[in-house]
Amino acid sequence: MASISSIGSIIAAGACFMLANLAMKVLGEKPVYVLYPAVAAAMIAGCLFQVIALKNSHFALAVVLILGLEMLFSLLIAQAFLGETYSLTNMAGVVLVIIGMGLVHVPATEAPAGDRPAASTAAEKGPRLPVTPSAEAEPPV
């Protein structure tokens, strides 16, 4: 289970990466000395929060949530401040992504003992034979 600090770091990382995307969109026409520092600051903050999140939670969980939250935050900000509109199909895709992010938190259940395949070990397979180079292979130079 993720701690409160890692959940906060995951949310902050997603928000910072979204702000970097927003800065590139809004400031794209501005001079380089305005655009680069804004994007760099948001990206550096996002990376720092991501490092904290990865340190304190499961890798796959943190990565999926950060990417999903970045997408969700971007959608909400674009709709609220940039006036972008989305179709029903687009919104259905967003709902599926949110459901998928929720499913990442569901713990895996083990199959009953009778349904599991028999485990095979190296001892059951027998000894491994050494690999010898074929006669056709060229010797190393």
C-alpha positions as CSV (number, residue, x, y, z in Angstrom):
1,M,0.0,0.0,0.0
2,A,1.3,3.4,-0.9
3,S,1.9,5.9,1.9
4,I,0.3,9.3,2.2
5,S,3.6,11.0,1.2
6,S,4.0,8.8,-1.9
7,I,0.3,9.5,-3.0
8,G,1.0,13.2,-2.6
9,S,4.2,12.9,-4.6
10,I,2.4,10.9,-7.3
11,I,-0.3,13.6,-7.6
12,A,2.3,16.4,-7.5
13,A,4.4,14.7,-10.2
14,G,1.4,14.3,-12.5
15,A,0.4,18.0,-11.9
16,C,4.0,19.2,-12.6
17,F,4.3,17.2,-15.8
18,M,0.9,18.6,-16.9
19,L,2.1,22.1,-16.1
20,A,5.1,21.5,-18.4
21,N,2.8,20.4,-21.2
22,L,0.6,23.5,-20.6
23,A,3.6,25.8,-20.6
24,M,4.7,24.3,-24.0
25,K,1.2,24.9,-25.4
26,V,0.6,28.4,-24.0
27,L,4.1,29.7,-24.2
28,G,5.0,28.1,-27.6
29,E,4.9,31.4,-29.4
30,K,6.9,33.3,-26.7
31,P,10.7,33.9,-26.9
32,V,13.0,31.0,-25.8
33,Y,14.1,32.8,-22.6
34,V,10.5,32.7,-21.4
35,L,9.5,29.2,-22.6
36,Y,12.6,27.1,-21.5
37,P,12.8,28.2,-17.9
38,A,9.0,27.6,-17.3
39,V,9.1,24.2,-18.9
40,A,12.4,23.3,-17.2
41,A,11.1,24.3,-13.8
42,A,7.9,22.2,-14.2
43,M,9.8,19.2,-15.5
44,I,12.5,19.3,-12.7
45,A,9.8,19.6,-10.0
46,G,7.9,16.7,-11.7
47,C,11.0,14.6,-11.7
48,L,11.8,15.3,-8.1
49,F,8.2,14.3,-7.0
50,Q,8.5,11.2,-9.2
51,V,11.7,10.2,-7.5
52,I,10.1,10.5,-4.1
53,A,7.0,8.5,-5.3
54,L,9.2,5.8,-6.8
55,K,11.2,5.5,-3.6
56,N,8.2,5.2,-1.4
57,S,5.8,2.9,-3.4
58,H,5.8,0.1,-6.0
59,F,7.4,1.1,-9.3
60,A,4.6,0.0,-11.7
61,L,1.9,1.5,-9.5
62,A,3.6,4.9,-9.3
63,V,4.4,5.1,-13.0
64,V,0.9,4.1,-14.1
65,L,-0.7,6.6,-11.7
66,I,1.7,9.5,-12.6
67,L,1.0,9.0,-16.3
68,G,-2.7,8.6,-15.8
69,L,-3.0,11.6,-13.6
70,E,-1.0,13.7,-16.0
71,M,-3.5,12.8,-18.7
72,L,-6.5,13.5,-16.5
73,F,-5.1,16.9,-15.3
74,S,-4.2,17.9,-18.8
75,L,-7.8,17.0,-20.0
76,L,-9.4,19.1,-17.2
77,I,-7.1,22.1,-17.6
78,A,-7.5,22.1,-21.4
79,Q,-11.2,22.0,-21.1
80,A,-11.4,24.6,-18.4
81,F,-8.8,27.1,-19.6
82,L,-8.1,26.4,-23.2
83,G,-11.8,25.8,-24.2
84,E,-11.1,22.4,-25.7
85,T,-14.2,20.1,-26.2
86,Y,-14.3,16.3,-26.1
87,S,-16.7,13.8,-27.7
88,L,-18.5,11.1,-25.9
89,T,-16.0,8.6,-27.3
90,N,-13.1,10.7,-25.9
91,M,-14.8,10.8,-22.5
92,A,-15.4,7.0,-22.6
93,G,-11.7,6.5,-23.1
94,V,-10.9,8.7,-20.1
95,V,-13.3,6.7,-18.0
96,L,-11.6,3.5,-19.1
97,V,-8.2,4.9,-18.1
98,I,-9.5,5.9,-14.7
99,I,-11.0,2.4,-14.2
100,G,-7.7,0.9,-15.2
101,M,-5.8,3.2,-12.8
102,G,-8.2,1.9,-10.1
103,L,-7.6,-1.7,-11.0
104,V,-3.9,-1.3,-10.5
105,H,-4.7,-1.0,-6.7
106,V,-6.7,-4.3,-6.6
107,P,-4.5,-7.0,-5.1
108,A,-4.0,-10.2,-7.1
109,T,-5.8,-13.3,-5.8
110,E,-4.2,-16.7,-5.9
111,A,-5.9,-19.6,-7.7
112,P,-7.1,-22.5,-5.6
113,A,-4.5,-25.2,-5.1
114,G,-6.3,-27.6,-7.6
115,D,-6.3,-25.0,-10.3
116,R,-2.6,-24.1,-10.2
117,P,-0.2,-25.8,-12.7
118,A,2.4,-28.0,-11.2
119,A,5.6,-26.2,-10.4
120,S,8.6,-27.3,-12.4
121,T,12.0,-27.0,-10.9
122,A,15.5,-27.3,-12.3
123,A,15.9,-30.6,-10.4
124,E,12.8,-32.0,-12.1
125,K,14.1,-31.0,-15.6
126,G,17.4,-32.8,-15.1
127,P,21.0,-31.5,-15.2
128,R,21.9,-28.8,-17.7
129,L,24.5,-29.8,-20.3
130,P,27.2,-27.4,-21.2
131,V,26.8,-25.6,-24.5
132,T,29.6,-26.3,-27.0
133,P,30.2,-24.2,-30.1
134,S,29.2,-25.8,-33.4
135,A,31.9,-26.9,-35.8
136,E,30.7,-24.4,-38.4
137,A,31.1,-21.4,-36.1
138,E,34.1,-19.2,-36.7
139,P,36.7,-19.0,-33.8
140,P,36.9,-15.7,-32.1
141,V,39.5,-13.3,-33.4
